[in-house]
Amino acid sequence: MANSFLYLSLAAFAEIAGCYSFWAWVRLERSPVWVIPGVVSLILFAWALTQVQSPFAGRTYAAYGGVYIASSLVWLRTVEGVSPDRWDLLGGFVAVCGAMIVLFAPR
């Protein structure tokens, strides 16, 4: 179970980094070279999702959504330097709780 959470976290940060490289290129007017590591990061994202121990892709993606939300708030703080407010934090907490229910509920 812990490995699943680690892979979901890795996938989230890889996807955010990959998408951010395009954001930096288009919105922040950085060099198109930023896209190269972004594409590599998006490949890492896809690979990491396949490592989650879940028999169904849909459940993996649903659980990933919650982890992605929380990871985006960490990215907001550490990379963009903006502190999440209490509503961001509450939403992230609820999303992670939902992800854990989807992924780890007894079936």
MARBA-3410 file (N, C-alpha, C, O; in Angstrom, 1 decimal):
107
0.8,-1.2,0.0,0.0,0.0,0.0,0.9,1.3,0.0,0.6,2.2,-0.7 ~ 1.9,1.2,0.8,2.8,2.4,0.9,3.4,2.7,-0.5,3.6,3.8,-0.9 ~ 3.8,1.6,-1.2,4.4,1.7,-2.5,3.5,2.4,-3.5,3.9,3.2,-4.3 ~ 2.2,2.1,-3.4,1.2,2.7,-4.3,1.2,4.2,-4.1,1.1,5.0,-5.0 ~ 1.2,4.6,-2.8,1.1,6.1,-2.5,2.4,6.7,-3.0,2.3,7.8,-3.6
3.5,6.1,-2.9,4.8,6.6,-3.4,4.8,6.8,-5.0,5.2,7.8,-5.5 ~ 4.2,5.7,-5.6,4.1,5.8,-7.1,3.1,6.9,-7.5,3.3,7.6,-8.5 ~ 2.0,7.0,-6.8,1.1,8.1,-7.1,1.7,9.4,-6.9,1.4,10.3,-7.7 ~ 2.5,9.6,-5.9,3.1,10.9,-5.6,4.2,11.2,-6.7,4.2,12.3,-7.2 ~ 4.9,10.2,-7.1,5.9,10.3,-8.2,5.2,10.7,-9.5,5.6,11.6,-10.2
4.1,10.0,-9.7,3.3,10.4,-11.0,2.9,11.8,-10.9,2.9,12.5,-11.9 ~ 2.3,12.2,-9.8,1.8,13.6,-9.7,2.9,14.6,-9.9,2.7,15.5,-10.7 ~ 4.0,14.5,-9.3,5.1,15.5,-9.4,5.7,15.4,-10.8,6.0,16.4,-11.4 ~ 5.7,14.2,-11.4,6.2,14.1,-12.8,5.3,14.8,-13.8,5.7,15.5,-14.7 ~ 4.0,14.6,-13.6,3.0,15.2,-14.5,3.0,16.8,-14.3,3.0,17.5,-15.3
3.0,17.2,-13.1,3.0,18.6,-12.8,4.3,19.3,-13.4,4.2,20.3,-14.0 ~ 5.4,18.6,-13.2,6.7,19.2,-13.8,6.6,19.2,-15.3,7.0,20.2,-15.9 ~ 6.1,18.1,-15.9,6.0,18.1,-17.3,5.1,19.1,-17.9,5.4,19.8,-18.9 ~ 3.9,19.3,-17.3,3.0,20.3,-17.7,3.5,21.7,-17.4,3.3,22.7,-18.2 ~ 4.2,21.9,-16.3,4.8,23.2,-16.0,5.8,23.6,-17.0,6.0,24.8,-17.3
6.6,22.7,-17.6,7.5,23.0,-18.6,6.9,23.7,-19.8,7.4,24.6,-20.4 ~ 5.7,23.2,-20.2,4.9,23.8,-21.2,4.4,25.2,-20.8,4.4,26.1,-21.6 ~ 3.9,25.2,-19.6,3.4,26.5,-19.0,4.6,27.6,-19.0,4.3,28.7,-19.5 ~ 5.8,27.1,-18.6,6.9,28.1,-18.6,7.2,28.5,-20.1,7.5,29.7,-20.3 ~ 7.1,27.6,-21.0,7.4,28.0,-22.4,6.4,28.9,-23.0,6.7,30.0,-23.5
5.1,28.6,-22.8,4.0,29.4,-23.4,3.7,30.6,-22.6,3.6,31.7,-23.1 ~ 3.4,30.4,-21.3,2.9,31.5,-20.5,4.0,32.4,-19.9,3.8,33.6,-19.7 ~ 5.2,31.8,-19.6,6.2,32.6,-19.0,7.3,33.0,-20.0,8.3,33.6,-19.7 ~ 7.0,32.6,-21.3,7.9,33.0,-22.4,9.4,32.5,-22.2,10.3,33.2,-22.6 ~ 9.5,31.3,-21.7,10.8,30.7,-21.6,11.1,30.0,-22.9,10.3,29.9,-23.8
12.4,29.6,-23.0,12.8,28.9,-24.2,12.0,27.6,-24.5,11.6,26.9,-23.6 ~ 11.8,27.3,-25.8,11.2,26.0,-26.1,12.0,24.8,-25.7,11.4,23.7,-25.6 ~ 13.2,25.0,-25.3,14.0,23.9,-24.8,13.4,23.3,-23.5,13.7,22.2,-23.1 ~ 12.7,24.2,-22.8,12.0,23.7,-21.6,11.1,22.5,-21.8,10.8,21.7,-20.9 ~ 10.6,22.4,-23.0,9.7,21.3,-23.3,10.4,19.9,-23.3,9.7,18.9,-23.0
11.6,19.9,-23.6,12.3,18.6,-23.7,12.3,17.8,-22.4,11.9,16.7,-22.3 ~ 12.8,18.4,-21.2,12.6,17.7,-20.0,11.2,17.5,-19.6,10.9,16.5,-18.9 ~ 10.3,18.3,-20.1,8.9,18.2,-19.8,8.3,16.9,-20.4,7.6,16.2,-19.7 ~ 8.7,16.6,-21.6,8.3,15.4,-22.3,8.8,14.2,-21.5,8.1,13.2,-21.3 ~ 10.1,14.2,-21.1,10.6,13.1,-20.4,9.9,12.9,-19.0,9.6,11.8,-18.6
9.5,14.0,-18.4,8.8,14.0,-17.2,7.4,13.4,-17.4,6.9,12.6,-16.5 ~ 6.8,13.7,-18.5,5.4,13.1,-18.7,5.5,11.6,-19.0,4.6,10.9,-18.7 ~ 6.6,11.2,-19.6,6.8,9.7,-19.8,7.0,9.0,-18.4,6.4,8.0,-18.2 ~ 7.7,9.7,-17.6,7.9,9.1,-16.2,6.6,9.1,-15.5,6.3,8.1,-14.8 ~ 5.7,10.1,-15.7,4.4,10.1,-15.1,3.6,8.9,-15.5,3.0,8.2,-14.7
3.6,8.6,-16.8,2.8,7.5,-17.3,3.3,6.2,-16.8,2.5,5.3,-16.4 ~ 4.6,6.0,-16.7,5.2,4.8,-16.2,4.9,4.6,-14.7,4.5,3.5,-14.3 ~ 5.0,5.7,-13.9,4.7,5.6,-12.5,3.3,5.1,-12.2,3.1,4.4,-11.3 ~ 2.3,5.6,-13.0,0.9,5.2,-12.8,0.8,3.7,-13.0,0.0,3.0,-12.3 ~ 1.6,3.1,-13.9,1.4,1.7,-14.2,2.0,0.8,-13.0,1.8,-0.4,-13.0
2.8,1.4,-12.1,3.4,0.7,-11.0,2.5,0.6,-9.8,2.8,-0.1,-8.9 ~ 1.4,1.3,-9.8,0.4,1.3,-8.7,-0.3,-0.1,-8.6,-0.7,-0.6,-9.6 ~ -0.3,-0.7,-7.4,-0.9,-2.0,-7.3,-2.4,-1.9,-7.2,-3.0,-1.8,-6.1 ~ -3.0,-1.9,-8.3,-4.5,-1.9,-8.4,-4.9,-2.7,-9.7,-4.2,-2.5,-10.7 ~ -5.9,-3.5,-9.5,-6.3,-4.3,-10.7,-7.0,-3.6,-11.8,-7.1,-4.1,-12.9
-7.4,-2.3,-11.5,-8.2,-1.6,-12.6,-7.6,-0.2,-12.8,-7.3,0.5,-11.8 ~ -7.4,0.2,-14.0,-6.8,1.5,-14.3,-7.7,2.6,-13.8,-7.2,3.6,-13.3 ~ -9.0,2.5,-13.9,-10.0,3.5,-13.5,-9.8,3.8,-12.0,-9.9,5.0,-11.6 ~ -9.7,2.8,-11.2,-9.4,3.1,-9.8,-8.1,3.8,-9.5,-8.0,4.7,-8.7 ~ -7.1,3.4,-10.2,-5.8,4.0,-10.1,-5.9,5.5,-10.5,-5.4,6.3,-9.7
-6.6,5.8,-11.5,-6.7,7.2,-12.0,-7.6,8.0,-11.0,-7.3,9.2,-10.7 ~ -8.6,7.4,-10.4,-9.4,8.0,-9.4,-8.6,8.4,-8.2,-8.7,9.5,-7.7 ~ -7.8,7.4,-7.7,-7.0,7.7,-6.5,-5.9,8.7,-6.9,-5.6,9.5,-6.0 ~ -5.4,8.6,-8.1,-4.4,9.5,-8.5,-4.9,11.0,-8.4,-4.1,11.9,-8.1 ~ -6.1,11.2,-8.8,-6.7,12.5,-8.7,-6.5,13.2,-7.4,-6.2,14.4,-7.4
-6.8,12.5,-6.3,-6.6,13.1,-5.0,-5.2,13.4,-4.7,-4.9,14.5,-4.1 ~ -4.3,12.5,-5.0,-2.9,12.8,-4.7,-2.4,13.9,-5.6,-1.6,14.7,-5.2 ~ -2.9,14.0,-6.8,-2.5,15.1,-7.7,-2.9,16.5,-7.1,-2.1,17.4,-7.2 ~ -4.1,16.5,-6.6,-4.5,17.8,-6.0,-3.6,18.2,-4.9,-3.2,19.4,-4.8 ~ -3.3,17.3,-4.0,-2.4,17.6,-2.8,-1.0,18.0,-3.3,-0.4,18.9,-2.8
-0.5,17.2,-4.3,0.8,17.5,-4.9,0.9,18.9,-5.5,1.9,19.6,-5.5 ~ -0.2,19.3,-6.2,-0.3,20.6,-6.8,-0.1,21.7,-5.8,0.5,22.7,-6.1 ~ -0.7,21.5,-4.6,-0.6,22.5,-3.6,0.9,22.6,-3.0,1.4,23.6,-2.7 ~ 1.5,21.4,-3.0,3.0,21.4,-2.6,3.8,22.1,-3.6,4.7,22.9,-3.3 ~ 3.5,21.9,-4.9,4.2,22.6,-6.0,3.9,24.1,-5.9,4.9,24.9,-6.1
2.7,24.5,-5.7,2.4,25.9,-5.5,3.3,26.6,-4.5,3.8,27.7,-4.7 ~ 3.5,25.9,-3.4,4.3,26.5,-2.3,5.8,26.4,-2.6,6.5,27.4,-2.5 ~ 6.3,25.3,-3.1,7.7,25.1,-3.2,8.3,25.7,-4.5,9.4,26.2,-4.5 ~ 7.6,25.6,-5.6,8.1,26.1,-6.9,7.6,27.5,-7.2,8.4,28.3,-7.6 ~ 6.4,27.8,-6.9,5.8,29.1,-7.3,5.9,30.1,-6.1,5.6,31.2,-6.3
6.2,29.6,-4.9,6.4,30.4,-3.8,5.1,31.1,-3.2,5.1,32.1,-2.6 ~ 3.9,30.4,-3.5,2.7,30.9,-3.0,2.2,30.0,-1.9,2.1,28.7,-2.2 ~ 1.8,30.5,-0.8,1.3,29.6,0.3,-0.2,29.3,0.1,-1.0,30.2,-0.1 ~ -0.5,28.0,0.1,-1.9,27.6,0.0,-2.7,28.2,1.2,-2.1,28.2,2.3 ~ -3.9,28.6,1.0,-4.7,29.1,2.1,-5.4,27.9,2.8,-5.3,26.8,2.3
-6.2,28.2,3.8,-6.8,27.1,4.6,-7.8,26.3,3.7,-8.0,25.2,4.0 ~ -8.4,27.0,2.7,-9.4,26.3,1.9,-8.6,25.3,0.9,-9.1,24.3,0.6 ~ -7.5,25.8,0.4,-6.7,24.9,-0.4,-6.3,23.7,0.4,-6.4,22.5,-0.1 ~ -5.8,23.9,1.7,-5.4,22.8,2.5,-6.5,21.8,2.8,-6.4,20.6,2.8 ~ -7.7,22.4,3.1,-8.9,21.6,3.4,-9.2,20.7,2.2,-9.5,19.5,2.3
-9.3,21.4,1.1,-9.6,20.6,-0.2,-8.6,19.6,-0.5,-8.9,18.5,-0.9 ~ -7.3,19.8,-0.3,-6.3,18.8,-0.5,-6.4,17.6,0.5,-6.3,16.5,0.1 ~ -6.8,17.9,1.7,-7.0,16.9,2.7,-8.2,16.0,2.3,-8.1,14.8,2.4 ~ -9.3,16.6,1.9,-10.5,15.9,1.5,-10.1,15.0,0.3,-10.5,13.9,0.2 ~ -9.4,15.6,-0.7,-9.0,14.8,-1.9,-8.2,13.6,-1.6,-8.4,12.5,-2.1
-7.2,13.8,-0.7,-6.3,12.6,-0.3,-7.2,11.6,0.4,-6.9,10.4,0.2 ~ -8.1,12.0,1.3,-8.9,11.0,2.0,-9.7,10.2,0.9,-9.9,9.0,1.1 ~ -10.3,10.9,0.0,-11.0,10.3,-1.1,-10.2,9.3,-1.9,-10.6,8.2,-2.2 ~ -8.9,9.7,-2.2,-8.0,8.8,-2.9,-7.7,7.5,-2.1,-7.7,6.4,-2.6 ~ -7.5,7.7,-0.8,-7.2,6.5,0.1,-8.4,5.6,0.1,-8.3,4.4,0.1
-9.6,6.1,0.2,-10.8,5.3,0.2,-10.9,4.5,-1.1,-11.2,3.3,-1.1 ~ -10.7,5.2,-2.2,-10.8,4.5,-3.5,-9.8,3.4,-3.6,-10.1,2.3,-4.1 ~ -8.5,3.7,-3.2,-7.5,2.7,-3.5,-7.4,1.6,-2.4,-7.1,0.5,-2.8 ~ -7.7,1.9,-1.2,-7.4,1.0,-0.1,-8.6,0.4,0.5,-8.5,-0.4,1.5 ~ -9.8,0.7,0.1,-11.0,0.2,0.7,-11.1,-1.4,0.5,-10.7,-1.9,-0.5
-11.5,-2.1,1.5,-11.6,-3.5,1.4,-12.7,-3.9,0.3,-13.8,-3.4,0.3 ~ -12.3,-4.8,-0.5,-13.2,-5.3,-1.6,-13.3,-6.8,-1.6,-14.0,-7.3,-2.4
END
